[in-house]
Amino acid sequence: MDKSAGPLYQYYRCDSCGFIYLDHKPSISDYEDSGFYQTSENRFKKLLSPLVGVFTHLRFRYLKKYSKTAGKVVDIGCGRGRFLNVAKNNGWKVFGIEPNKRSASYAKEQFKIELLHGGLEDCKAKDEFDAVTLWHVLEHFPTPTKVIRRASGLLKKGGILVIAVPNIKSLQGSIGRERWYHLDPPRHLSHFSPELLTKMIEKNGLKVEAIHHFSTEYNFVGMVQTLQNRIQNSPNFIFNFLKRNKAALPTNALAWALGFVSSGVVAVLSPLLLLLSVFEAMARMGGTITVVARKK
């Protein structure tokens, strides 16, 4: 395997509940070296900006669908504040929690978002919000039950909790196994099945109302990159190449050649892979899930 594949990590499964976790504390470099969590702008990000805008509005649809009126929402791990900006422009009062200083500063300066630069444990609010959202954030916590409990405590009675995470029981997860795109060690510390996440949520004073298995933002990309990962040895080659993430790109000519050849293969197969990502969602085996729950 090309050394760009990086170190090996081992996930563990709880025998009693099926929870899958990684016994590792990520460093800042773990996030920066991945390319996915970079906060700086580059040409690729600028080209994708209109598409990111579409995805952000699709996220907001969950608030519109499950909340009768605009209220107050907190986004845990709000990043650069794009989702909260859309919510604000649609009449919501917004608040963000973001540990990354650069992202927090961008949200404040660019979108005038009120936020807490810090962790969830630093937020002292209680029974204050009509909606709490975690968009692909929960998998980064080693103790997700504590996060869900705290999120529930932030909600008013009747408020909604929206959690989006990778689905460890997805079709693409079964295809990719240790090379599944959304496995993403060492950054993803926790992985969930729909059943397990439902139990975690409902043990903390909420009732799950819906589990959505299709994400335009994540599922097709996950299927494409997972298949490529299965047929060559440089993880997430397409993603890292487009992001110019040099630390994760191949270090020898053969690996580069295999990366480009496999990219051509998945490009040819992309219509089929799109259909497959739709099928896995219809079969309730989506690559990612979005769970909506309401506080009792």
C-alpha positions, 0 to 999 in steps of 0.5 A, spaced: 500 500 500 502 506 498 504 510 504 499 516 503 494 511 506 497 513 512 497 509 519 492 503 521 486 504 526 482 499 529 475 500 531 471 496 537 464 494 537 460 494 544 458 487 544 451 489 548 449 495 544 453 494 537 456 501 538 462 502 534 468 506 536 475 508 535 479 509 541 483 515 539 484 522 540 484 526 534 490 532 533 489 538 530 493 535 524 488 529 523 483 534 521 488 539 517 491 533 513 484 530 511 483 536 507 475 535 508 476 540 514 480 545 512 477 552 513 481 556 508 479 558 501 482 554 495 480 554 487 476 548 488 472 551 494 470 557 490 468 552 484 463 548 489 460 554 492 454 555 488 453 547 490 454 548 497 449 553 497 444 548 494 446 543 500 445 548 505 438 550 503 436 542 503 438 542 510 434 548 512 428 544 509 428 540 515 426 546 519 421 548 515 418 541 514 418 539 522 417 546 525 410 550 524 413 556 525 420 560 525 423 560 532 430 559 535 435 554 533 442 552 535 447 549 530 452 545 534 459 545 530 456 550 526 463 551 522 463 557 517 455 559 519 452 557 512 446 553 515 445 558 520 445 564 515 440 561 511 436 560 517 436 567 519 434 569 512 428 565 513 426 568 520 429 564 525 433 567 531 440 563 530 446 561 535 452 557 533 457 553 537 464 552 534 470 550 536 475 552 530 477 559 531 478 561 524 471 558 522 467 561 528 471 568 526 468 567 519 461 566 521 461 572 526 464 577 520 461 574 514 454 572 516 454 576 523 452 570 527 451 570 534 456 564 537 460 561 542 467 559 540 468 553 544 465 546 546 458 544 547 460 543 554 461 551 555 454 552 553 450 554 559 443 555 556 437 550 558 430 549 555 431 555 550 431 553 543 426 550 538 431 546 534 438 543 535 442 541 529 448 537 528 450 536 521 455 530 521 458 532 528 456 527 532 461 522 529 466 526 532 465 525 539 467 519 543 461 520 548 455 521 543 450 519 548 452 525 553 452 530 547 445 527 545 443 528 553 446 535 552 442 537 546 436 535 549 437 539 555 437 545 550 431 544 547 424 547 549 418 542 550 416 540 543 422 542 540 426 538 534 433 535 534 436 534 527 442 529 527 445 527 520 451 522 521 454 516 516 450 510 517 455 504 519 449 499 516 449 502 509 450 498 503 456 503 501 459 501 508 458 494 506 461 495 500 467 499 502 468 496 509 475 498 512 475 503 505 468 506 506 469 513 505 465 515 511 469 511 515 474 516 516 479 514 521 481 518 526 476 523 525 470 519 526 470 516 533 463 514 533 459 510 528 451 508 528 446 504 525 439 507 525 437 503 530 442 504 535 442 512 534 434 511 535 435 508 542 440 513 544 436 519 542 429 516 545 433 514 552 434 522 553 427 525 553 426 525 545 421 521 540 424 519 533 419 522 528 423 520 522 429 517 519 431 520 512 436 515 508 438 519 502 442 525 502 444 529 495 450 532 499 453 526 501 451 519 499 452 519 491 459 522 493 460 516 498 458 511 493 463 514 488 469 514 492 468 508 496 468 504 489 474 507 487 477 506 494 476 498 493 480 498 486 486 502 488 490 503 494 490 511 495 484 512 500 480 518 497 484 519 491 479 523 487 477 528 493 484 529 495 486 530 488 481 536 487 482 539 494 490 539 492 491 535 499 498 534 498 499 530 504 494 525 502 496 524 495 500 518 492 508 518 493 510 514 487 508 514 480 504 507 480 500 509 485 498 516 481 497 512 475 492 507 478 489 513 481 487 516 475 485 510 471 480 508 477 478 515 477 476 514 469 473 507 471 468 510 476 467 516 472 464 511 467 460 508 472 457 514 475 450 513 472 450 506 475 453 509 482 447 514 482 442 509 481 445 505 486 445 510 491 438 512 490 437 504 491 440 504 498 436 509 500 430 506 498 432 500 501 433 504 508 440 503 507 443 510 505 450 511 506 448 517 511 442 518 515 438 524 518 434 523 524 429 528 526 426 527 533 422 531 538 422 533 545 417 530 549 
